[in-house]
Amino acid sequence: MITKKWIKMGMLSLSATVLLAACDNDDTLETTPVEDETMTDEQTDDEVEETAEEEASTEDDTVEEDTTEDESQETSTTGLESMIFEFNLDDAIDLFYETFESEDINIEEIQFEHDDNRFVYEFEGWDGEYEYELDIDAETGDIIKQEKDDNDDTEDSLDLDGIISPQEAMETALEASGSGYVEEWKLEVEDGRTIYKIDIEEGDDQEIDAHTGDVL
């Protein structure tokens, strides 16, 4: 009787152990998804932060592009009439004669324009034996191009004594045009007199008498 009793108690004890082990496994299985959900929440927060940073970066890039476009538009509508250069027309004329070591050269034409990201005076001249070309940087006074070639042809010659300044000529031209801005200008001889030809963007080009300042 005693042996059977101990056998029954042993079986009951074993059954209880199995049940407890099963309960432990169930608890483990139930808690595991909670850890996964926590990881998922953390990953979601990270993804939200990354998305927010990307959107902020995109907005910054857009602002920079808009600023660049605005600056480009402002540059494109800024004319020569509003600019001041270190090397003025008189300085450029003096440098032309000094470079070729003669004041007997006839200057046929002077053009001022924006070329290769810089503003340049372009001279053409002659003396009956040679023809001369000289390009000068308007900001630095550096010589960009210098040429002297054989040529005995004679051309027109600018009368540079007592002419009005390019600034005066541009202001008169813009007033006559009524709109626009100056892209470039040129001094040349036409019908025996020295004139400024003013190239006006978004307006009408004008010709100004270099001595009287009259609109032609």
C-alpha positions in Angstrom: 0.0 0.0 0.0 2.8 2.3 0.9 4.6 1.6 -2.3 1.5 2.4 -4.4 1.0 5.6 -2.5 4.6 6.8 -3.2 4.2 5.9 -6.9 1.0 8.0 -7.1 2.7 10.9 -5.4 5.7 10.7 -7.7 3.4 10.7 -10.8 1.5 13.8 -9.4 4.8 15.6 -8.8 6.0 14.8 -12.3 2.8 16.0 -13.8 3.1 19.3 -11.9 6.6 19.8 -13.1 5.5 19.3 -16.8 2.6 21.8 -16.3 4.9 24.4 -14.8 7.4 24.0 -17.7 4.6 24.4 -20.2 3.4 27.5 -18.5 6.9 29.0 -18.6 7.1 28.3 -22.4 3.7 29.9 -22.9 4.9 33.0 -21.0 8.0 33.2 -23.1 6.0 32.9 -26.3 3.6 35.6 -25.2 6.3 38.1 -24.2 8.4 37.7 -27.4 5.9 39.6 -29.6 6.1 42.5 -27.1 9.8 42.8 -27.7 9.2 42.7 -31.5 6.6 45.5 -31.2 9.0 47.6 -29.2 11.7 47.2 -31.9 9.1 48.0 -34.6 8.1 51.2 -32.8 11.8 52.2 -32.5 12.4 51.5 -36.2 9.3 53.5 -37.1 10.5 56.5 -35.0 13.9 56.3 -36.8 12.3 56.2 -40.2 10.1 59.2 -39.3 13.2 61.2 -38.2 15.1 60.2 -41.4 12.1 61.3 -43.5 11.8 64.6 -41.7 15.5 65.2 -42.2 15.3 64.4 -45.9 12.3 66.8 -46.4 14.2 69.5 -44.5 17.2 69.0 -46.7 15.0 69.1 -49.8 13.4 72.4 -48.7 16.9 73.9 -48.1 18.0 72.9 -51.6 14.9 74.4 -53.0 15.5 77.7 -51.2 19.1 77.7 -52.4 18.0 77.1 -56.0 15.4 79.9 -55.7 18.0 82.3 -54.4 20.4 81.4 -57.2 17.6 82.0 -59.8 16.8 85.4 -58.2 20.5 86.4 -58.2 20.8 85.3 -61.9 17.7 87.4 -62.8 19.2 90.4 -61.0 22.5 90.0 -62.8 20.8 89.6 -66.2 18.9 92.9 -65.8 21.9 95.0 -64.5 23.2 97.2 -67.3 26.5 98.9 -67.9 25.0 102.2 -66.9 24.9 101.2 -63.3 28.5 99.9 -63.1 31.8 101.6 -62.3 35.1 100.2 -63.6 38.6 100.8 -62.2 39.9 101.4 -65.7 38.0 104.1 -67.5 37.9 105.1 -71.1 40.6 107.7 -70.8 42.9 105.2 -69.1 42.3 102.7 -71.8 43.1 105.2 -74.6 46.4 106.2 -72.9 47.3 102.5 -72.5 46.7 101.9 -76.3 49.1 104.6 -77.3 51.6 103.6 -74.6 51.5 99.9 -75.7 52.3 100.6 -79.3 54.6 103.5 -78.4 53.0 106.0 -80.7 50.3 108.7 -80.5 50.2 109.0 -84.3 48.0 105.9 -84.6 44.5 106.5 -85.8 41.9 104.8 -83.6 39.2 103.5 -85.9 36.9 101.9 -83.3 36.5 101.3 -79.6 34.0 98.7 -78.3 33.1 97.9 -74.7 31.5 94.6 -74.0 31.2 91.6 -71.6 33.3 88.8 -73.0 34.5 85.6 -71.4 33.3 86.6 -67.9 35.0 90.0 -68.0 34.4 93.5 -69.3 36.7 94.5 -72.1 37.7 97.6 -74.1 38.5 96.4 -77.7 40.6 98.9 -79.8 41.2 98.8 -83.6 43.6 101.3 -85.1 45.9 102.0 -88.1 48.7 104.3 -89.3 49.1 103.5 -93.0 51.7 100.8 -92.5 50.2 98.6 -89.8 46.8 97.8 -88.3 46.6 97.5 -84.5 44.3 95.6 -82.1 44.3 95.8 -78.3 41.9 94.3 -75.8 42.1 95.6 -72.2 40.4 94.3 -69.0 38.3 97.1 -67.6 38.7 96.0 -64.0 42.4 95.4 -63.9 43.9 97.2 -66.9 45.6 94.0 -68.0 46.2 93.5 -71.7 44.3 90.5 -72.9 45.1 90.7 -76.6 47.7 92.6 -78.6 48.2 92.5 -82.4 50.2 94.5 -85.0 49.9 93.4 -88.6 51.2 94.9 -91.9 48.4 96.8 -93.6 48.7 100.0 -95.6 44.9 100.6 -95.9 43.5 103.8 -94.4 40.2 103.8 -92.5 38.1 106.3 -90.6 39.6 107.8 -87.5 37.8 108.7 -84.2 37.9 112.3 -83.1 38.3 111.7 -79.3 39.0 115.3 -78.3 36.2 116.7 -76.1 33.8 113.7 -76.4 31.2 113.0 -73.6 31.8 110.1 -71.3 30.3 106.7 -71.9 28.2 107.2 -68.8 26.6 110.4 -70.2 26.0 108.7 -73.5 24.3 105.7 -71.9 22.1 107.9 -69.7 21.0 109.9 -72.7 20.3 106.7 -74.7 18.2 105.1 -72.0 16.2 108.3 -71.6 15.5 108.2 -75.3 14.6 104.5 -75.3 12.3 104.8 -72.3 13.1 101.3 -71.1 15.8 98.6 -70.9 19.4 98.5 -69.9 22.7 98.8 -71.7 24.3 95.6 -72.9 27.3 97.2 -74.6 28.5 100.3 -76.4 30.8 101.3 -79.3 32.6 104.4 -80.5 32.8 104.6 -84.3 32.7 107.1 -87.2 29.6 107.5 -89.1 29.0 110.1 -91.8 32.2 111.9 -90.8 31.3 112.3 -87.1 32.2 110.3 -84.0 29.2 108.6 -82.4 28.3 106.3 -79.5 26.2 103.3 -80.6 24.4 102.1 -77.5 23.1 98.5 -77.5 20.0 98.4 -75.2 18.4 95.2 -74.1 14.6 95.3 -73.6 14.5 98.7 -75.3 15.5 100.5 -78.5 19.2 100.8 -79.5 20.3 104.4 -79.7 23.0 106.5 -81.5 24.4 109.5 -79.6 26.7 112.2 -81.0 29.9 111.9 -79.0 30.6 115.6 -79.1 27.2 117.2 -78.7 25.4 114.5 -76.7 22.4 114.7 -79.1 20.3 111.7 -80.0 20.6 110.9 -83.7 
